[in-house]
Amino acid sequence: MPRSRPTSNPVSYHKHTKQYYVTRDSRRIYLGSDKEQALEKYHRLGLGLQLPAVEEVAPNPLISVKELANRFIAAQRANWRNPETTLTCYKGWLGRFLRDHPRLMASALTVEAFADWKLSLKERGYSAESINHYLSAVRAMYVFAEETDLIQKAPKLRRVKNETRPKLGAKDKPLYTPDDLQRMLAKADLQMRAMILLALNCGFGPKDVRDLTWNHIGGERVTLPRSKRGVCQTYLLWAEIRALLEEIRQERLELEARMAKRKALRCDNGHVFVTRFWKPWSKDAVAEQFRKLCKKAGVPCYGFYRLRHCASTAMSLVATPHVQRKFMRHSQLQQQVTYTHTPDAEVDLAVMMAREKLLGKGSLISSQGKSRDHEEVA
């Protein structure tokens, strides 16, 4: 049963703001620091009279950054597409800020202090991508604080700009050559071979491999929404992949039947790729097994996700940018720039093809030389 206040003292006292208040509809209404005036305003509320707007709500100026971070995360979880993954990220980003600013009050942060913190992150060797994540998380937290009246006014933290990320080209991100891919496929087991071909056929990453179920595969096609942004695309599967997936399905059914005879029931819960412990392959498991495969095949390891870059680059050479965007399941056209690394040889080939389109197949220099020689003879 909720506790009710006595009639003689109907208002509560908030020690941090040193004001009296009452609660209406789960919302605090502050009535000032003078108790007599607070009681008078309380009775005005009871009669339905309007209070001055400036006295209705008094933000708490003494809320700590730690409490603000907890309230921000609790409120934002409903807006995240993947709450578990995003929660881990925000705990890491805001946790770095809290460890560097112990016992900091939310209203005490200044733009100058925020700029000093960014410089300290650079001095400690954090990458530009990590620094930008930290800065963006703190900015979002303070926008939330101002919008929910937890602080009166948030500092203009956007005055401190993000770090400029270096633009990586093809030389900075080498791709697997066709020979590398053939050597990996020759050494890979059944499941890893299917994972590699799916990454090349559909641009799948490790998370897509984990999320793929038999329900996503129908006939010669696979349809899988990308968990990162929810963009869905259907793909026509290569004949090699269809054969591998059918082989995996048959082996799985035979294994389940053998275990059922031993009264040890096991099920893959619809997942195409499962470990020997009947668990879906995690991103870390895919990365570790792929690293071992590269070492076994004598191929430099750039990570399993680099196969998605290989698929994007190959698609850029045979399709229009909009087809490539749909293939990569990107919501915006410019996103695929990060995944495309066109080699110089392809640029040289395109330059020569463009010359043929512009000038024809004949040699312009030789024709000019002949005409010049003819004039000298004349």
Secondary structure as UniProt FT lines:
FT   TURN            7..8
FT   STRAND          12..14
FT   TURN            15..18
FT   STRAND          19..24
FT   TURN            25..26
FT   STRAND          27..32
FT   HELIX           35..46
FT   TURN            47..48
FT   HELIX           53..55
FT   TURN            61..62
FT   HELIX           65..76
FT   HELIX           77..79
FT   HELIX           83..100
FT   TURN            102..103
FT   HELIX           106..108
FT   HELIX           111..123
FT   TURN            124..125
FT   HELIX           128..147
FT   TURN            148..149
FT   HELIX           157..159
FT   TURN            170..172
FT   HELIX           178..187
FT   HELIX           190..202
FT   HELIX           206..211
FT   HELIX           214..216
FT   STRAND          217..218
FT   TURN            219..220
FT   STRAND          221..225
FT   TURN            227..229
FT   STRAND          232..236
FT   HELIX           239..261
FT   TURN            262..263
FT   TURN            269..270
FT   TURN            276..277
FT   HELIX           283..297
FT   TURN            304..305
FT   HELIX           306..318
FT   HELIX           321..328
FT   HELIX           333..339
FT   HELIX           344..359
FT   HELIX           364..377
//
